[in-house]
Each structure stands twice: as structure tokens, then as C-alpha cells.
């Protein structure tokens, strides 16, 4: 029984479940019918992926995967805060979609080298499916980057806002140290975050979407992706406060935003009222 | 090599599985789809390993119970265990040649069949061949569709919308 692996699996499942729930809120409301279909389908994928992570976690703890997904108190969820924020407008949805799916692709690539057989196999499988999510998100960014100024401006604003929260995907898992030591995590979260910042910054630069890209609270450096050159280190930044004040980090430790309590209440209501029901 | 009774029983099980339809695409069987990884029998106890197609596909529990029922009905089988695994991952190159023909007849453009696909090669073809008229004058309208495995296309030649089975 590995507690350190269990905690990692639950956190990964939580990211997928919570973002999947947000995506599903576009069903019937997306600005185009094709996007209504796309976000509904992506939501179904993500929630299915969450179930697959919870199934492995359940095989370790003996817990029912449904109970892991829906039977916990709000403070027991370990998803990054990025995933729980309200959909707001289309630009924010797309910015988050792109940042998440790029991060997920990099994370799955690393997990495909995990020492755990089940996690390794699942990550290999999921990455092939998630490819379509990244293609979809990247196509939207490309389209808006080449489009009228208003859309581009709104997207840049949304990316700047979502980027610090995306770094929450690489906050250490509660059992990070042991999970790295035991080989469940082939690449430490901290290292993955650095790779993510560099890759995302490079791509945003190619797209001509200048976005303030902070390398994260504890590395105390700030980068600026400009449309004319490579990442520029823009200056040293004093530790934590600024990003933390916005309540965008801390998800891996069970800290969540106000948006999450509403989501949690809606998402778990049926389960709480009819525990053990099946359909 | 002497064919044992077990081998014969395994063949009967494969034959039974060839009659189990994919619940979302009933024109093809779970064998056509390459979803059956293992059939083993030990003293009347059958063990079937199924590879889920798309992880989030809600048809998987239905497939498991349909597989169990079909195998249970085979003479000589007393008990059935149906397991699923992601190792190896199900990929679209596992769909048989016959399965691809059946997909097309069902109205779904089959995925490309040129062997295993690298992760970086996964994506949507610009032109998928229309399953109705065979034209390649088609355009992708959506990377997503009514089920996790389908993308939407439109055929400019016969003016029909159609779905393509996504390559993974």
C-alpha cells in the first residue's frame, strides 16, 4: 500500500474532475454549436479520466471510486485552483483550456515513465486522447491571435490572469518527496513547472500573444514572453505574496477559492442526498 | 502440436465474442474493434481481458457485461472473469480490416490504418474519405462529436455530414 502514490492519483483525478465539471457547464451555452459539442465531449473525457485515476487510487485504499470523486468534503479536494475558477467569459475558458492541456500533456509525458505499472499505462493511454484537447485549444489560440484586436486583447488579458493559477498545477503534491523517491513521479513537480513555463512562454511568443509569465512564487523570477524575442527575464520578484493574495495557489494543500464551494455543492448534491445510488 | 480441448474451447469463446456488438457502433463487434486482448480458460473458468477504447467511454461497463454474458453461454464455460487494462493501450490500429469495412458501411469513416501511430502524429486528417460517396473533397468541422471517439466532417461532393472514427 503506497500512501504517497494514492495522494498523487487523487490530486490528478481531482484536476480532471473539477475542470471537466467546469467544461460541462458550456453544454447548451457555448458561443457556437460546434463548441457546445466540443466542450461537452472534452468534459466527458476529463471526467472519465478522473474515474480512471480514482479507480487506481481505490485499488490501493479499497475505496469506491465514486466515493473518492463525490463523497469528500470540499476541503479534501486537491485540484489546482485553476481548474475550479468559474468559466467567466469565452476568452478565459480558452486561456485556461490551453494552459491546462499543455501542462497536462507535459505531465502525462513524464508520468508515462512512472514506476507504478497502472499509472504508467494509464498516462500513456490518456496522453493519446488528450492530444485532441491540446490541438483544439491551440487552434483557438492561433485563430484569435490572428484575428481582430479586441479578441486578441481579451485573450492576452485572460492568459495573463490564468497563468499564475496554472502554476498551481505544479505545486508539490502533499506526498511529493516520497512519491519522487519511490519513483511514482519520474520528474519532480518543481522541474516540470520550469519546463512548462519555458514551453508555454515559447509558444505564446510564437503566437504573438505577449503574456506575463511568472515562473512561480518560490523561484522568484519573472519572465516576459514578448512577441519579438525569446523569454526575457524581467526581474527578481519577492517571494509568495502577490500571487497568493489572489488565492490562486494552494489547491494541492486543500485551499480553494469561493468559486469552489459553489461547484462542490452542485457537483456532490445528488451523491450526498442519495449515497450509494446507482444509475 | 496437438490441439487440446482448451484451445478448442478458446476458439468457441472467440467465436462467441465475435457476436458481441460495440454498443455505440453495433455494426462492429468487440473482436472487430481489437478490444479483446486475452482469452484464457483454466478448468472451465474463463478469463477475458478487454482493452477500453476511449477511457471516458461510458460503454465500457456495458461491454464488460455483454462479454461476460456471451462467454457464459459457451458450452464448457462454468465461470467468467472479465478484466480491463490499459496495458497495452487500445489504439486504432487494432481495428481489423473487416472492422474498417464495417465502420464505413455503418457511415463512419475509419481511422487511418498504417500501423502504430506516434503520439506526435495523432490528429485529424484534413481530408477524410466520405463513407457515403468515397470523395475526399471533405472538410473537418469539429475535432469532437457525439461520442469521445468521433470527429465531425462535411462532404462537399455529396453534401452529407459524416463522422470519422478518431485515430489514437
Interface residues (C-beta under 8 A of the other chain):
Chain A: X34 X37 X38 X40 X41 X42 X44 X45 X46 X47 X48 X49 X51 X52 X117 X118 X120 X121 X122 X124 X125 X126 X127 X128 X129 X131 X132 X135 X136 X139
Chain B: X54 X55 X56 X57 X58 X85 X86 X87 X88 X89 X90 X91 X119 X122 X123 X124 X141 X142 X143 X144 X145 X146 X147 X148 X152 X166 X168
